[in-house]
Amino acid sequence: MTQHSVRHFGMVIGLKPECIPDYRVLHDGPGVRDLLNAANIRNFNIFLTMMPDGKPYEFAYYQYVGADYEADMARLNADPRNVAWLALCDPMQVPLPGHKSWTIIDSIFFQP
């Protein structure tokens, strides 16, 4: 088995305050966890916090352990179950100005 480098990703997006309860319920279920695993995504975490501006923001982190990120993401994005999942989640979120969805944020420190 070939060993691949682990890639780390961080993301941020706003969440509509009135959607927080429904968003939490969606993520308490199985969702698309199996699809994420099939796309070589591991350790996916989503954190929710109220920022000083009074708005809720989600911060997400995941690791990619595959060999072809673009191909894995293309398959994930084309999967009908993932498309349906995003159709539920996306309207609850508020992208940062100038973005259409999650904003990828730079990693500046990692402690394995």
N, CA, C and O atoms as CSV, one atom per row, in Angstrom:
chain,resi,resn,atom,element,x,y,z
A,1,MET,N,N,0.844,-1.188,0.000
A,1,MET,CA,C,0.000,0.000,0.000
A,1,MET,C,C,0.880,1.240,0.000
A,1,MET,O,O,1.817,1.341,0.792
A,2,THR,N,N,0.585,2.167,-0.873
A,2,THR,CA,C,1.358,3.394,-0.986
A,2,THR,C,C,0.967,4.366,0.116
A,2,THR,O,O,-0.216,4.555,0.396
A,3,GLN,N,N,1.952,4.972,0.728
A,3,GLN,CA,C,1.708,5.960,1.779
A,3,GLN,C,C,1.629,7.342,1.141
A,3,GLN,O,O,2.497,7.696,0.344
A,4,HIS,N,N,0.612,8.127,1.474
A,4,HIS,CA,C,0.440,9.472,0.937
A,4,HIS,C,C,0.594,10.476,2.060
A,4,HIS,O,O,0.346,10.169,3.226
A,5,SER,N,N,1.000,11.659,1.701
A,5,SER,CA,C,1.072,12.735,2.682
A,5,SER,C,C,-0.335,13.147,3.089
A,5,SER,O,O,-1.251,13.173,2.267
A,6,VAL,N,N,-0.490,13.462,4.341
A,6,VAL,CA,C,-1.771,13.959,4.831
A,6,VAL,C,C,-1.822,15.457,4.560
A,6,VAL,O,O,-0.892,16.191,4.895
A,7,ARG,N,N,-2.908,15.899,3.954
A,7,ARG,CA,C,-3.132,17.330,3.725
A,7,ARG,C,C,-4.164,17.810,4.734
A,7,ARG,O,O,-5.152,17.124,4.998
A,8,HIS,N,N,-3.933,18.979,5.288
A,8,HIS,CA,C,-4.811,19.544,6.312
A,8,HIS,C,C,-5.565,20.738,5.729
A,8,HIS,O,O,-4.989,21.570,5.030
A,9,PHE,N,N,-6.871,20.807,6.031
A,9,PHE,CA,C,-7.706,21.886,5.520
A,9,PHE,C,C,-8.480,22.531,6.657
A,9,PHE,O,O,-9.005,21.841,7.531
A,10,GLY,N,N,-8.548,23.845,6.644
A,10,GLY,CA,C,-9.388,24.603,7.558
A,10,GLY,C,C,-10.322,25.475,6.741
A,10,GLY,O,O,-9.961,25.947,5.663
A,11,MET,N,N,-11.530,25.687,7.261
A,11,MET,CA,C,-12.529,26.475,6.530
A,11,MET,C,C,-13.371,27.268,7.526
A,11,MET,O,O,-13.455,26.925,8.705
A,12,VAL,N,N,-13.987,28.330,7.027
A,12,VAL,CA,C,-14.875,29.148,7.851
A,12,VAL,C,C,-16.067,29.595,7.008
A,12,VAL,O,O,-15.952,29.821,5.803
A,13,ILE,N,N,-17.227,29.718,7.684
A,13,ILE,CA,C,-18.442,30.205,7.037
A,13,ILE,C,C,-19.393,30.672,8.135
A,13,ILE,O,O,-19.328,30.183,9.262
A,14,GLY,N,N,-20.259,31.599,7.817
A,14,GLY,CA,C,-21.283,32.021,8.765
A,14,GLY,C,C,-22.447,31.051,8.763
A,14,GLY,O,O,-22.616,30.259,7.836
A,15,LEU,N,N,-23.254,31.128,9.823
A,15,LEU,CA,C,-24.451,30.301,9.927
A,15,LEU,C,C,-25.603,31.199,10.359
A,15,LEU,O,O,-25.465,31.984,11.297
A,16,LYS,N,N,-26.731,31.085,9.681
A,16,LYS,CA,C,-27.895,31.889,10.049
A,16,LYS,C,C,-28.346,31.500,11.452
A,16,LYS,O,O,-28.573,30.320,11.715
A,17,PRO,N,N,-28.480,32.474,12.363
A,17,PRO,CA,C,-28.816,32.151,13.758
A,17,PRO,C,C,-30.079,31.299,13.891
A,17,PRO,O,O,-30.135,30.395,14.725
A,18,GLU,N,N,-31.074,31.582,13.083
A,18,GLU,CA,C,-32.336,30.851,13.180
A,18,GLU,C,C,-32.217,29.401,12.697
A,18,GLU,O,O,-33.114,28.590,12.927
A,19,CYS,N,N,-31.117,29.086,12.034
A,19,CYS,CA,C,-30.906,27.734,11.500
A,19,CYS,C,C,-30.065,26.840,12.409
A,19,CYS,O,O,-29.906,25.650,12.134
A,20,ILE,N,N,-29.529,27.403,13.482
A,20,ILE,CA,C,-28.619,26.626,14.334
A,20,ILE,C,C,-29.261,25.326,14.825
A,20,ILE,O,O,-28.634,24.274,14.693
A,21,PRO,N,N,-30.474,25.339,15.381
A,21,PRO,CA,C,-31.039,24.064,15.860
A,21,PRO,C,C,-31.180,23.013,14.751
A,21,PRO,O,O,-30.824,21.853,14.959
A,22,ASP,N,N,-31.688,23.397,13.594
A,22,ASP,CA,C,-31.852,22.443,12.491
A,22,ASP,C,C,-30.504,21.955,11.967
A,22,ASP,O,O,-30.358,20.785,11.615
A,23,TYR,N,N,-29.535,22.840,11.916
A,23,TYR,CA,C,-28.202,22.470,11.438
A,23,TYR,C,C,-27.568,21.443,12.370
A,23,TYR,O,O,-26.938,20.486,11.921
A,24,ARG,N,N,-27.745,21.654,13.676
A,24,ARG,CA,C,-27.210,20.704,14.657
A,24,ARG,C,C,-27.881,19.333,14.507
A,24,ARG,O,O,-27.210,18.302,14.554
A,25,VAL,N,N,-29.203,19.324,14.326
A,25,VAL,CA,C,-29.927,18.056,14.172
A,25,VAL,C,C,-29.441,17.318,12.922
A,25,VAL,O,O,-29.228,16.107,12.966
A,26,LEU,N,N,-29.265,18.036,11.810
A,26,LEU,CA,C,-28.760,17.396,10.591
A,26,LEU,C,C,-27.422,16.703,10.841
A,26,LEU,O,O,-27.192,15.585,10.379
A,27,HIS,N,N,-26.548,17.383,11.576
A,27,HIS,CA,C,-25.209,16.847,11.781
A,27,HIS,C,C,-25.136,15.816,12.905
A,27,HIS,O,O,-24.102,15.173,13.085
A,28,ASP,N,N,-26.208,15.653,13.655
A,28,ASP,CA,C,-26.266,14.580,14.653
A,28,ASP,C,C,-26.530,13.224,14.002
A,28,ASP,O,O,-26.227,12.182,14.583
A,29,GLY,N,N,-27.089,13.239,12.806
A,29,GLY,CA,C,-27.385,12.000,12.099
A,29,GLY,C,C,-26.201,11.538,11.267
A,29,GLY,O,O,-25.116,12.115,11.329
A,30,PRO,N,N,-26.429,10.484,10.482
A,30,PRO,CA,C,-25.323,9.920,9.697
A,30,PRO,C,C,-24.856,10.822,8.560
A,30,PRO,O,O,-23.698,10.758,8.149
A,31,GLY,N,N,-25.766,11.673,8.045
A,31,GLY,CA,C,-25.378,12.591,6.980
A,31,GLY,C,C,-24.693,11.883,5.838
A,31,GLY,O,O,-25.199,10.896,5.303
A,32,VAL,N,N,-23.537,12.397,5.470
A,32,VAL,CA,C,-22.775,11.841,4.354
A,32,VAL,C,C,-21.393,11.377,4.813
A,32,VAL,O,O,-20.424,11.426,4.055
A,33,ARG,N,N,-21.319,10.934,6.047
A,33,ARG,CA,C,-20.024,10.496,6.611
A,33,ARG,C,C,-19.373,9.416,5.749
A,33,ARG,O,O,-18.160,9.438,5.539
A,34,ASP,N,N,-20.171,8.473,5.250
A,34,ASP,CA,C,-19.610,7.406,4.418
A,34,ASP,C,C,-19.028,7.957,3.121
A,34,ASP,O,O,-18.018,7.457,2.626
A,35,LEU,N,N,-19.666,8.986,2.573
A,35,LEU,CA,C,-19.153,9.595,1.345
A,35,LEU,C,C,-17.843,10.328,1.611
A,35,LEU,O,O,-16.934,10.306,0.781
A,36,LEU,N,N,-17.748,10.976,2.768
A,36,LEU,CA,C,-16.505,11.656,3.130
A,36,LEU,C,C,-15.374,10.638,3.273
A,36,LEU,O,O,-14.260,10.868,2.804
A,37,ASN,N,N,-15.668,9.519,3.919
A,37,ASN,CA,C,-14.650,8.469,4.047
A,37,ASN,C,C,-14.220,7.948,2.683
A,37,ASN,O,O,-13.030,7.748,2.441
A,38,ALA,N,N,-15.177,7.728,1.795
A,38,ALA,CA,C,-14.857,7.233,0.455
A,38,ALA,C,C,-14.012,8.239,-0.331
A,38,ALA,O,O,-13.265,7.856,-1.231
A,39,ALA,N,N,-14.134,9.535,0.015
A,39,ALA,CA,C,-13.362,10.589,-0.644
A,39,ALA,C,C,-12.030,10.843,0.068
A,39,ALA,O,O,-11.356,11.840,-0.195
A,40,ASN,N,N,-11.658,9.928,0.975
A,40,ASN,CA,C,-10.387,10.015,1.690
A,40,ASN,C,C,-10.295,11.205,2.638
A,40,ASN,O,O,-9.208,11.727,2.883
A,41,ILE,N,N,-11.434,11.630,3.169
A,41,ILE,CA,C,-11.480,12.693,4.165
A,41,ILE,C,C,-11.580,12.051,5.534
A,41,ILE,O,O,-12.426,11.188,5.771
A,42,ARG,N,N,-10.709,12.480,6.432
A,42,ARG,CA,C,-10.665,11.944,7.789
A,42,ARG,C,C,-10.664,13.098,8.790
A,42,ARG,O,O,-10.331,14.235,8.457
A,43,ASN,N,N,-11.042,12.775,10.009
A,43,ASN,CA,C,-10.996,13.740,11.123
A,43,ASN,C,C,-11.713,15.052,10.799
A,43,ASN,O,O,-11.228,16.135,11.126
A,44,PHE,N,N,-12.870,14.938,10.157
A,44,PHE,CA,C,-13.644,16.129,9.816
A,44,PHE,C,C,-14.327,16.630,11.086
A,44,PHE,O,O,-15.075,15.900,11.736
A,45,ASN,N,N,-14.057,17.877,11.421
A,45,ASN,CA,C,-14.641,18.512,12.600
A,45,ASN,C,C,-15.268,19.832,12.196
A,45,ASN,O,O,-14.706,20.574,11.391
A,46,ILE,N,N,-16.440,20.127,12.758
A,46,ILE,CA,C,-17.065,21.437,12.576
A,46,ILE,C,C,-17.296,22.016,13.958
A,46,ILE,O,O,-17.871,21.367,14.832
A,47,PHE,N,N,-16.839,23.249,14.143
A,47,PHE,CA,C,-16.996,23.968,15.399
A,47,PHE,C,C,-17.906,25.161,15.150
A,47,PHE,O,O,-17.865,25.761,14.076
A,48,LEU,N,N,-18.716,25.504,16.121
A,48,LEU,CA,C,-19.639,26.631,16.012
A,48,LEU,C,C,-19.397,27.575,17.174
A,48,LEU,O,O,-19.306,27.147,18.325
A,49,THR,N,N,-19.292,28.862,16.869
A,49,THR,CA,C,-19.103,29.860,17.919
A,49,THR,C,C,-19.754,31.174,17.527
A,49,THR,O,O,-19.908,31.488,16.346
A,50,MET,N,N,-20.130,31.931,18.542
A,50,MET,CA,C,-20.609,33.293,18.325
A,50,MET,C,C,-19.389,34.202,18.365
A,50,MET,O,O,-18.612,34.161,19.318
A,51,MET,N,N,-19.223,35.005,17.355
A,51,MET,CA,C,-18.080,35.912,17.297
A,51,MET,C,C,-18.467,37.262,17.907
A,51,MET,O,O,-19.649,37.519,18.132
A,52,PRO,N,N,-17.488,38.121,18.177
A,52,PRO,CA,C,-17.780,39.422,18.796
A,52,PRO,C,C,-18.764,40.288,18.006
A,52,PRO,O,O,-19.380,41.193,18.569
A,53,ASP,N,N,-18.915,40.017,16.708
A,53,ASP,CA,C,-19.898,40.781,15.925
A,53,ASP,C,C,-21.327,40.310,16.187
A,53,ASP,O,O,-22.277,40.842,15.613
A,54,GLY,N,N,-21.475,39.293,17.072
A,54,GLY,CA,C,-22.796,38.780,17.427
A,54,GLY,C,C,-23.345,37.748,16.463
A,54,GLY,O,O,-24.490,37.317,16.602
A,55,LYS,N,N,-22.545,37.347,15.490
A,55,LYS,CA,C,-22.993,36.381,14.485
A,55,LYS,C,C,-22.327,35.030,14.710
A,55,LYS,O,O,-21.178,34.964,15.147
A,56,PRO,N,N,-23.060,33.936,14.407
A,56,PRO,CA,C,-22.467,32.608,14.528
A,56,PRO,C,C,-21.624,32.259,13.304
A,56,PRO,O,O,-21.993,32.533,12.162
A,57,TYR,N,N,-20.481,31.645,13.588
A,57,TYR,CA,C,-19.588,31.183,12.530
A,57,TYR,C,C,-19.207,29.739,12.790
A,57,TYR,O,O,-19.055,29.306,13.933
A,58,GLU,N,N,-19.058,29.009,11.698
A,58,GLU,CA,C,-18.574,27.640,11.763
A,58,GLU,C,C,-17.116,27.629,11.318
A,58,GLU,O,O,-16.729,28.311,10.369
A,59,PHE,N,N,-16.327,26.842,12.024
A,59,PHE,CA,C,-14.947,26.602,11.647
A,59,PHE,C,C,-14.812,25.095,11.464
A,59,PHE,O,O,-15.208,24.321,12.336
A,60,ALA,N,N,-14.263,24.689,10.348
A,60,ALA,CA,C,-14.142,23.262,10.065
A,60,ALA,C,C,-12.686,22.911,9.806
A,60,ALA,O,O,-11.891,23.731,9.348
A,61,TYR,N,N,-12.369,21.662,10.117
A,61,TYR,CA,C,-11.035,21.135,9.891
A,61,TYR,C,C,-11.186,19.694,9.412
A,61,TYR,O,O,-12.014,18.941,9.927
A,62,TYR,N,N,-10.384,19.322,8.428
A,62,TYR,CA,C,-10.327,17.919,8.037
A,62,TYR,C,C,-8.961,17.594,7.465
A,62,TYR,O,O,-8.179,18.476,7.109
A,63,GLN,N,N,-8.700,16.290,7.390
A,63,GLN,CA,C,-7.477,15.787,6.794
A,63,GLN,C,C,-7.844,15.004,5.545
A,63,GLN,O,O,-8.819,14.252,5.522
A,64,TYR,N,N,-7.042,15.197,4.511
A,64,TYR,CA,C,-7.202,14.432,3.276
A,64,TYR,C,C,-6.038,13.446,3.201
A,64,TYR,O,O,-4.874,13.838,3.287
A,65,VAL,N,N,-6.366,12.158,3.040
A,65,VAL,CA,C,-5.343,11.110,3.068
A,65,VAL,C,C,-5.191,10.374,1.734
A,65,VAL,O,O,-4.476,9.374,1.664
A,66,GLY,N,N,-5.834,10.842,0.703
A,66,GLY,CA,C,-5.775,10.169,-0.592
A,66,GLY,C,C,-4.621,10.637,-1.450
A,66,GLY,O,O,-3.760,11.397,-1.005
A,67,ALA,N,N,-4.618,10.166,-2.699
A,67,ALA,CA,C,-3.539,10.475,-3.643
A,67,ALA,C,C,-3.954,11.480,-4.710
A,67,ALA,O,O,-3.092,12.070,-5.361
A,68,ASP,N,N,-5.278,11.694,-4.910
A,68,ASP,CA,C,-5.752,12.589,-5.967
A,68,ASP,C,C,-6.926,13.414,-5.440
A,68,ASP,O,O,-8.091,13.056,-5.619
A,69,TYR,N,N,-6.595,14.503,-4.798
A,69,TYR,CA,C,-7.600,15.351,-4.147
A,69,TYR,C,C,-8.665,15.840,-5.134
A,69,TYR,O,O,-9.861,15.764,-4.852
A,70,GLU,N,N,-8.230,16.331,-6.271
A,70,GLU,CA,C,-9.177,16.882,-7.248
A,70,GLU,C,C,-10.165,15.817,-7.720
A,70,GLU,O,O,-11.361,16.087,-7.821
A,71,ALA,N,N,-9.678,14.610,-8.008
A,71,ALA,CA,C,-10.566,13.526,-8.460
A,71,ALA,C,C,-11.523,13.106,-7.350
A,71,ALA,O,O,-12.710,12.891,-7.598
A,72,ASP,N,N,-11.006,12.988,-6.120
A,72,ASP,CA,C,-11.874,12.604,-5.005
A,72,ASP,C,C,-12.950,13.659,-4.756
A,72,ASP,O,O,-14.104,13.316,-4.498
A,73,MET,N,N,-12.585,14.934,-4.831
A,73,MET,CA,C,-13.570,15.994,-4.611
A,73,MET,C,C,-14.582,16.050,-5.756
A,73,MET,O,O,-15.757,16.336,-5.529
A,74,ALA,N,N,-14.138,15.780,-6.973
A,74,ALA,CA,C,-15.062,15.756,-8.116
A,74,ALA,C,C,-16.096,14.651,-7.931
A,74,ALA,O,O,-17.285,14.867,-8.167
A,75,ARG,N,N,-15.643,13.458,-7.505
A,75,ARG,CA,C,-16.590,12.353,-7.266
A,75,ARG,C,C,-17.551,12.702,-6.130
A,75,ARG,O,O,-18.753,12.459,-6.236
A,76,LEU,N,N,-17.025,13.270,-5.049
A,76,LEU,CA,C,-17.869,13.648,-3.922
A,76,LEU,C,C,-18.893,14.693,-4.346
A,76,LEU,O,O,-20.073,14.570,-4.018
A,77,ASN,N,N,-18.460,15.711,-5.065
A,77,ASN,CA,C,-19.363,16.784,-5.476
A,77,ASN,C,C,-20.417,16.330,-6.478
A,77,ASN,O,O,-21.471,16.955,-6.590
A,78,ALA,N,N,-20.146,15.256,-7.204
A,78,ALA,CA,C,-21.100,14.732,-8.189
A,78,ALA,C,C,-22.061,13.706,-7.590
A,78,ALA,O,O,-23.065,13.366,-8.215
A,79,ASP,N,N,-21.772,13.217,-6.404
A,79,ASP,CA,C,-22.614,12.188,-5.801
A,79,ASP,C,C,-23.989,12.768,-5.465
A,79,ASP,O,O,-24.069,13.792,-4.787
A,80,PRO,N,N,-25.071,12.136,-5.926
A,80,PRO,CA,C,-26.423,12.668,-5.680
A,80,PRO,C,C,-26.750,12.855,-4.191
A,80,PRO,O,O,-27.442,13.806,-3.826
A,81,ARG,N,N,-26.265,11.971,-3.348
A,81,ARG,CA,C,-26.531,12.133,-1.909
A,81,ARG,C,C,-25.826,13.363,-1.354
A,81,ARG,O,O,-26.376,14.068,-0.508
A,82,ASN,N,N,-24.614,13.619,-1.827
A,82,ASN,CA,C,-23.897,14.807,-1.369
A,82,ASN,C,C,-24.565,16.070,-1.899
A,82,ASN,O,O,-24.671,17.064,-1.180
A,83,VAL,N,N,-25.010,16.037,-3.137
A,83,VAL,CA,C,-25.727,17.179,-3.719
A,83,VAL,C,C,-26.974,17.473,-2.886
A,83,VAL,O,O,-27.259,18.633,-2.586
A,84,ALA,N,N,-27.715,16.437,-2.513
A,84,ALA,CA,C,-28.922,16.609,-1.698
A,84,ALA,C,C,-28.568,17.138,-0.306
A,84,ALA,O,O,-29.277,17.989,0.231
A,85,TRP,N,N,-27.473,16.637,0.281
A,85,TRP,CA,C,-27.020,17.099,1.602
A,85,TRP,C,C,-26.685,18.592,1.561
A,85,TRP,O,O,-27.095,19.356,2.434
A,86,LEU,N,N,-25.937,18.991,0.536
A,86,LEU,CA,C,-25.566,20.401,0.417
A,86,LEU,C,C,-26.788,21.281,0.158
A,86,LEU,O,O,-26.820,22.437,0.579
A,87,ALA,N,N,-27.791,20.740,-0.533
A,87,ALA,CA,C,-29.025,21.501,-0.766
A,87,ALA,C,C,-29.749,21.782,0.546
A,87,ALA,O,O,-30.477,22.770,0.644
A,88,LEU,N,N,-29.564,20.940,1.549
A,88,LEU,CA,C,-30.130,21.183,2.876
A,88,LEU,C,C,-29.283,22.174,3.675
A,88,LEU,O,O,-29.812,23.091,4.305
A,89,CYS,N,N,-27.969,21.981,3.642
A,89,CYS,CA,C,-27.061,22.759,4.492
A,89,CYS,C,C,-26.744,24.149,3.945
A,89,CYS,O,O,-26.720,25.119,4.702
A,90,ASP,N,N,-26.501,24.252,2.645
A,90,ASP,CA,C,-26.043,25.523,2.077
A,90,ASP,C,C,-26.963,26.703,2.366
A,90,ASP,O,O,-26.460,27.782,2.675
A,91,PRO,N,N,-28.294,26.557,2.281
A,91,PRO,CA,C,-29.161,27.712,2.548
A,91,PRO,C,C,-29.100,28.195,3.997
A,91,PRO,O,O,-29.516,29.316,4.292
A,92,MET,N,N,-28.588,27.362,4.901
A,92,MET,CA,C,-28.474,27.741,6.305
A,92,MET,C,C,-27.210,28.561,6.573
A,92,MET,O,O,-27.074,29.187,7.624
A,93,GLN,N,N,-26.302,28.549,5.620
A,93,GLN,CA,C,-25.001,29.173,5.817
A,93,GLN,C,C,-24.920,30.544,5.154
A,93,GLN,O,O,-25.670,30.864,4.231
A,94,VAL,N,N,-23.980,31.341,5.661
A,94,VAL,CA,C,-23.738,32.685,5.141
A,94,VAL,C,C,-22.259,32.781,4.760
A,94,VAL,O,O,-21.410,32.968,5.631
A,95,PRO,N,N,-21.945,32.654,3.473
A,95,PRO,CA,C,-20.539,32.747,3.068
A,95,PRO,C,C,-19.948,34.120,3.411
A,95,PRO,O,O,-20.662,35.120,3.488
A,96,LEU,N,N,-18.649,34.138,3.612
A,96,LEU,CA,C,-17.969,35.407,3.841
A,96,LEU,C,C,-18.048,36.248,2.570
A,96,LEU,O,O,-18.186,35.697,1.478
A,97,PRO,N,N,-17.963,37.570,2.693
A,97,PRO,CA,C,-18.029,38.422,1.502
A,97,PRO,C,C,-17.016,37.988,0.441
A,97,PRO,O,O,-15.849,37.737,0.740
A,98,GLY,N,N,-17.492,37.907,-0.803
A,98,GLY,CA,C,-16.639,37.515,-1.919
A,98,GLY,C,C,-16.512,36.020,-2.131
A,98,GLY,O,O,-15.791,35.580,-3.027
A,99,HIS,N,N,-17.208,35.226,-1.314
A,99,HIS,CA,C,-17.135,33.766,-1.441
A,99,HIS,C,C,-18.532,33.199,-1.675
A,99,HIS,O,O,-19.534,33.817,-1.313
A,100,LYS,N,N,-18.584,32.016,-2.285
A,100,LYS,CA,C,-19.865,31.375,-2.576
A,100,LYS,C,C,-20.215,30.290,-1.568
A,100,LYS,O,O,-21.369,29.872,-1.480
A,101,SER,N,N,-19.227,29.835,-0.811
A,101,SER,CA,C,-19.432,28.768,0.157
A,101,SER,C,C,-18.367,28.920,1.233
A,101,SER,O,O,-17.942,30.031,1.549
A,102,TRP,N,N,-17.943,27.794,1.789
A,102,TRP,CA,C,-16.887,27.815,2.793
A,102,TRP,C,C,-15.652,28.533,2.249
A,102,TRP,O,O,-15.310,28.384,1.076
A,103,THR,N,N,-14.992,29.307,3.099
A,103,THR,CA,C,-13.726,29.945,2.761
A,103,THR,C,C,-12.601,29.087,3.326
A,103,THR,O,O,-12.568,28.812,4.525
A,104,ILE,N,N,-11.683,28.667,2.466
A,104,ILE,CA,C,-10.512,27.916,2.921
A,104,ILE,C,C,-9.597,28.891,3.654
A,104,ILE,O,O,-9.321,29.985,3.162
A,105,ILE,N,N,-9.125,28.484,4.840
A,105,ILE,CA,C,-8.231,29.338,5.612
A,105,ILE,C,C,-6.857,28.692,5.682
A,105,ILE,O,O,-6.725,27.468,5.654
A,106,ASP,N,N,-5.845,29.531,5.773
A,106,ASP,CA,C,-4.460,29.065,5.772
A,106,ASP,C,C,-4.097,28.411,7.098
A,106,ASP,O,O,-4.479,28.883,8.168
A,107,SER,N,N,-3.362,27.329,7.005
A,107,SER,CA,C,-2.784,26.686,8.182
A,107,SER,C,C,-1.453,27.360,8.467
A,107,SER,O,O,-0.596,27.444,7.588
A,108,ILE,N,N,-1.276,27.838,9.689
A,108,ILE,CA,C,-0.003,28.471,10.027
A,108,ILE,C,C,0.747,27.711,11.123
A,108,ILE,O,O,1.888,28.048,11.438
A,109,PHE,N,N,0.108,26.680,11.709
A,109,PHE,CA,C,0.772,25.880,12.730
A,109,PHE,C,C,0.095,24.531,12.814
A,109,PHE,O,O,-1.131,24.435,12.753
A,110,PHE,N,N,0.898,23.484,12.955
A,110,PHE,CA,C,0.364,22.138,13.130
A,110,PHE,C,C,1.248,21.390,14.112
A,110,PHE,O,O,2.469,21.366,13.955
A,111,GLN,N,N,0.647,20.784,15.117
A,111,GLN,CA,C,1.357,19.950,16.087
A,111,GLN,C,C,0.794,18.544,15.997
A,111,GLN,O,O,-0.293,18.282,16.513
A,112,PRO,N,N,1.521,17.626,15.346
A,112,PRO,CA,C,1.001,16.264,15.231
A,112,PRO,C,C,0.989,15.520,16.564
A,112,PRO,O,O,0.576,14.362,16.621
